[in-house]
Amino acid sequence: MFGEQQGQRLFFAFLVAWGLLNAAQAAFTQLDPDEAYYWVYARQLAWGYFDHPPMIAALIRGGYALFANELGVRAGTIALQLGSFYGIWLLLGQPQKKAEVWLLIGLLAAMPMLQVYGFIATPDAPLLFFTVWFFWLYQRFVEKATWTHTLLLGLCMALLLYSKYHGVLLIFFTLLSNWRLLLHPRFYAASVFGALLFVPHLYWQYAQDFPSFRYHLVGRDDPYELKHTLTYLLNQLVVFSPFLFPMIVLALWRRRPADALERAFYYIIFGFWLFFLYTTSKGHVEPQWTVILSIPFVIIVWREAQQRPHYALWVQRLAVATVLLLLVARIALLKNNLFQMKSDFHRSAWTGELQKQAKGLPVVFQNSYRDPAMYAFYTGEQPYTFTDANYRKNQFDIWDWEKELHNRRVLIAGQPNWDCTDCHKTELTRKTVVLHIADSLQIAQKVRLDFVEAPVFRQGEAWRFTLVIENPYAHTIRLGVGEMPVRFVGVWYDPQREMVADFAVLQFDKPLHLLKPQAQEAVVATIVTPELPVGAYIFALGVQTGDLPPAFNSRLVSVAIEK
């Protein structure tokens, strides 16, 4: 029989062993491209980034200052998960009996998403940490709303939002589970305090024209496909363990909420599931978007097991089976060639090969935020990108690093589908790129084009209009010169196929050869509508550099093409 002190020692021994396991995995597993992207975030700290709030950048910055390698990128994640597990132990009343502690250890280790985010550096790691402590503080606040609990709850809500925007769903469904909070003055105090702490990020969004909100709320919308819904449902079974998932469902079916916290769990679980089921109507839902449900699942299943010995026995058996499979997967991940795993880890060999081919030239990647991030981490080179209308914007489009390349000789690393007349396709290790050397590259990605409302376009007809051009750079841009000349085009984008349908070059009434630094100029332009099928399109004006597809450099408007 374990004494109280022995039970506590068992759990803390597990935390030490788990931390060492994750540290070894982090040190000997190469970065996933998304992790490299967040590492690039950390090189230039800000109150926000295109895709996410800044918590992951700050976390990586701190760890990388200690260890300038993969372990440093992931050190913060490892530490936060140990804090998360400790918080779950507190939420369960600090279980001390041998069977209770081993069951908790088994459940924590058997959650696939908790295994992954024990060493992978993504925004989900701080989200999980602050979710656990939000639950702990919410429980204390409901029991006794002292000013300490009030301010800490507000702080935790702000930190949730600084971690990932999913935190707003957690707060909303918790409030929905206990609407009497709206009658509590100190809940308003906590909310106002948290909102004030979040103001710097909101101001950053305002200053950047709300890129994150535009992307997450509108930019990801795709036509509905049944596969998105089916994939989402299947992923929920996988990410919460196919073995344990029936036991989770059984616990949810049998149990009645024992307190305000457990009632919040039910609202959060079904609220998240239904919300993201709805979002499948707008496109693909990533499996990890429901990752925070791992926490209430562990707590609910553990509590149910304390009341039903037969249920507890099956949970133990299925947890052990799951943990063994996950350990095999983690061993395979260390080598990445065991069982021919096709993960994104251990795929950095191409970066060194490309660096040799570049021969000292800066490399500009077409339509990727992952490749330049990996190239930067594993070669130490500065990352650059070209983003055109066939690809989504990202953090590289906010930074102005590309201005360093103006009038320089560079190597363009294009996607395999780049239709380039003077390029060569190169096979690297697990990577195919189309390479082209450009002399005296003209940097014009952020040139702003403005026009009056577009007309109804008719095939073959010309549209004459006033075009306002703004050059935000501190350098002069030369048009129509060099191996990759800059020119302005009209772009018709097909929203159904999610790609540029066609584009046409603008003709000017008067010759236009130069764009002066940080100046605005109005010109009269003409564009001829291409022979596209009749129908609805998205239209914009764009800048095209050489054979690269054009980018969007104006507002986007819905238009029609008629005969």
Secondary structure as GFF3:
##gff-version 3
##sequence-region A 1 563
A	DSSP	alpha_helix	4	28	.	.	.	ID=ss1
A	DSSP	alpha_helix	33	43	.	.	.	ID=ss2
A	DSSP	alpha_helix	55	66	.	.	.	ID=ss3
A	DSSP	alpha_helix	70	91	.	.	.	ID=ss4
A	DSSP	alpha_helix	98	110	.	.	.	ID=ss5
A	DSSP	alpha_helix	112	116	.	.	.	ID=ss6
A	DSSP	alpha_helix	124	143	.	.	.	ID=ss7
A	DSSP	alpha_helix	147	163	.	.	.	ID=ss8
A	DSSP	alpha_helix	167	177	.	.	.	ID=ss9
A	DSSP	three_ten_helix	179	183	.	.	.	ID=ss10
A	DSSP	alpha_helix	185	207	.	.	.	ID=ss11
A	DSSP	alpha_helix	211	214	.	.	.	ID=ss12
A	DSSP	pi_helix	215	219	.	.	.	ID=ss13
A	DSSP	alpha_helix	226	239	.	.	.	ID=ss14
A	DSSP	alpha_helix	245	254	.	.	.	ID=ss15
A	DSSP	alpha_helix	260	279	.	.	.	ID=ss16
A	DSSP	three_ten_helix	287	293	.	.	.	ID=ss17
A	DSSP	alpha_helix	294	307	.	.	.	ID=ss18
A	DSSP	alpha_helix	309	335	.	.	.	ID=ss19
A	DSSP	three_ten_helix	338	340	.	.	.	ID=ss20
A	DSSP	alpha_helix	349	358	.	.	.	ID=ss21
A	DSSP	beta_strand	363	366	.	.	.	ID=ss22
A	DSSP	alpha_helix	370	379	.	.	.	ID=ss23
A	DSSP	beta_strand	384	386	.	.	.	ID=ss24
A	DSSP	alpha_helix	395	398	.	.	.	ID=ss25
A	DSSP	three_ten_helix	401	405	.	.	.	ID=ss26
A	DSSP	beta_strand	410	414	.	.	.	ID=ss27
A	DSSP	beta_strand	424	428	.	.	.	ID=ss28
A	DSSP	beta_strand	431	438	.	.	.	ID=ss29
A	DSSP	beta_strand	448	450	.	.	.	ID=ss30
A	DSSP	beta_strand	457	458	.	.	.	ID=ss31
A	DSSP	beta_strand	462	471	.	.	.	ID=ss32
A	DSSP	beta_strand	477	478	.	.	.	ID=ss33
A	DSSP	beta_strand	486	494	.	.	.	ID=ss34
A	DSSP	beta_strand	499	505	.	.	.	ID=ss35
A	DSSP	beta_strand	507	508	.	.	.	ID=ss36
A	DSSP	beta_strand	514	515	.	.	.	ID=ss37
A	DSSP	beta_strand	519	528	.	.	.	ID=ss38
A	DSSP	beta_strand	535	545	.	.	.	ID=ss39
A	DSSP	beta_strand	557	562	.	.	.	ID=ss40
###
